[in-house]
């Protein structure tokens, strides 16, 4: 216990937590974007992340590409995949009752997980690049974690500025504010939804490619991550982009401290405990709109 | 229930009851699993089909019943008491969970339930003193009743679950549950006690998997956290109900029968393929046949299909 009060240990846990949290944040932002724009909870979101992780693994195993370089291929491909998925499947459940969209994305999730198991098996994979660590003062930061954290922050902020500053981004926010008024203003809401889903898939896949450098993963890994994602967007507020950023960082740090004090198995359960706590105390989240309930 | 439906039900029950006289052990095992899935599908139907509160975590109650049954059998309780207590313990655990989660509407409830099964599995793995953790519990054959007892108990549970849903469906309670599904605010406005109704449905729908879990452990004689809290069980329950017809009495029976037969033909060598196929089936039903197979019959007879119509917001 004594060593946990040591500022170096505390700082080290904080750095690790923030770097993991940045990745969570990138993942959760996509989920929140989809919920904001079309009021659909995409249960398959973490499976899209694993599509990115396996794509990075395949590119590393065959071409020897570093996952950070592979992003140039993975991200556009994932965008097109998400765009197509929305056009063919998800578009059909937009505006339908909650049960329909929940079960449709659940079906996509089951399909992706088990296709993954058929193709890659259930053995854990990893992409070992960039051995070694940066040493900053008394803190040690493994290189892959630093790179993944930096990429995640850059991408999440990039998408944030896209939403805030560009015309298309503003249209997207308009659709999530009020789809009918957006239509009246001449926004093609169907196209916006497809772009939003493509963007969400691209962010998830980028998170997956970064994840592949840090953790070992199998098609079944998505179950843990979707739970964490839900915890994050509930903590941050559903449909709120910045909320997902804060929630992701918060979860990363809390997990790091719980993992340091107790065991990693408890760290796994922390997301769920936080989720239930927030749901019961303040279901709209830290930054959520009051009307979503 | 019409006279014709009653006649069909009686014929099905009679056939199922007579089957062990002629069928091999393999086929009896298949039927036992079919009864199990009928009961589980009806349980999911009771909460999610009737009230529209989508539970992704009902396998947790199955696992709790299975552990309760296994431990009670080990302590020397008779098998029937283990089954009854399995149901009671699952119901008792579900009450506080329901009290907390049913306050949440729509997506929030679904998300809260999604993790329940995972948490239950983590608890079962970590609580080694009670459950022996990951190494699991093996029951000696001397403690267990034979296949025929398991067969008829599971049959009885399937019948009881279906009868319960039929009884609720036609009565005031069922009407109130459907009112909650269609518009909870309006239901409350006209005097439906939504909290009590939802909680009653939730606890009943947890008691069924509890009993089924206890019989399941008598049948397999071995239990570990991943067999008790199998995520695939959730998937199967949901797909079967959706395929047959949500919120109907016969939909889950039909859905369980069809899905089990499909599974039988695609069987064991390809578990991943089988689950992928279930995912695809779920997608197809949700997108193209939201009322399930039952809605086809209903349409032919010019009845209103039981499609869920509540808006998402």
Boltz contact constraints between the chains, C-beta under 6 A:
constraints:
  - contact:
      token1: [A, 39]
      token2: [B, 312]
      max_distance: 6.0
  - contact:
      token1: [A, 41]
      token2: [B, 107]
      max_distance: 6.0
  - contact:
      token1: [A, 92]
      token2: [B, 287]
      max_distance: 6.0
  - contact:
      token1: [A, 97]
      token2: [B, 308]
      max_distance: 6.0
  - contact:
      token1: [A, 97]
      token2: [B, 310]
      max_distance: 6.0
  - contact:
      token1: [A, 97]
      token2: [B, 312]
      max_distance: 6.0
  - contact:
      token1: [A, 98]
      token2: [B, 106]
      max_distance: 6.0
  - contact:
      token1: [A, 98]
      token2: [B, 312]
      max_distance: 6.0
  - contact:
      token1: [A, 99]
      token2: [B, 54]
      max_distance: 6.0
  - contact:
      token1: [A, 99]
      token2: [B, 308]
      max_distance: 6.0
  - contact:
      token1: [A, 100]
      token2: [B, 286]
      max_distance: 6.0
  - contact:
      token1: [A, 102]
      token2: [B, 54]
      max_distance: 6.0
  - contact:
      token1: [A, 102]
      token2: [B, 110]
      max_distance: 6.0
  - contact:
      token1: [A, 103]
      token2: [B, 286]
      max_distance: 6.0
  - contact:
      token1: [A, 104]
      token2: [B, 286]
      max_distance: 6.0
  - contact:
      token1: [A, 107]
      token2: [B, 279]
      max_distance: 6.0
  - contact:
      token1: [A, 107]
      token2: [B, 282]
      max_distance: 6.0
  - contact:
      token1: [A, 107]
      token2: [B, 283]
      max_distance: 6.0
  - contact:
      token1: [A, 110]
      token2: [B, 235]
      max_distance: 6.0
  - contact:
      token1: [A, 110]
      token2: [B, 279]
      max_distance: 6.0
  - contact:
      token1: [A, 111]
      token2: [B, 276]
      max_distance: 6.0
  - contact:
      token1: [A, 111]
      token2: [B, 279]
      max_distance: 6.0
  - contact:
      token1: [A, 111]
      token2: [B, 280]
      max_distance: 6.0
  - contact:
      token1: [A, 114]
      token2: [B, 272]
      max_distance: 6.0
  - contact:
      token1: [A, 114]
      token2: [B, 275]
      max_distance: 6.0
  - contact:
      token1: [A, 114]
      token2: [B, 276]
      max_distance: 6.0
  - contact:
      token1: [A, 115]
      token2: [B, 276]
      max_distance: 6.0
  - contact:
      token1: [A, 117]
      token2: [B, 272]
      max_distance: 6.0
  - contact:
      token1: [A, 118]
      token2: [B, 272]
      max_distance: 6.0
  - contact:
      token1: [A, 227]
      token2: [B, 115]
      max_distance: 6.0
  - contact:
      token1: [A, 230]
      token2: [B, 111]
      max_distance: 6.0
  - contact:
      token1: [A, 269]
      token2: [B, 122]
      max_distance: 6.0
  - contact:
      token1: [A, 272]
      token2: [B, 115]
      max_distance: 6.0
  - contact:
      token1: [A, 272]
      token2: [B, 119]
      max_distance: 6.0
  - contact:
      token1: [A, 279]
      token2: [B, 104]
      max_distance: 6.0
  - contact:
      token1: [A, 279]
      token2: [B, 108]
      max_distance: 6.0
  - contact:
      token1: [A, 279]
      token2: [B, 112]
      max_distance: 6.0
  - contact:
      token1: [A, 283]
      token2: [B, 108]
      max_distance: 6.0
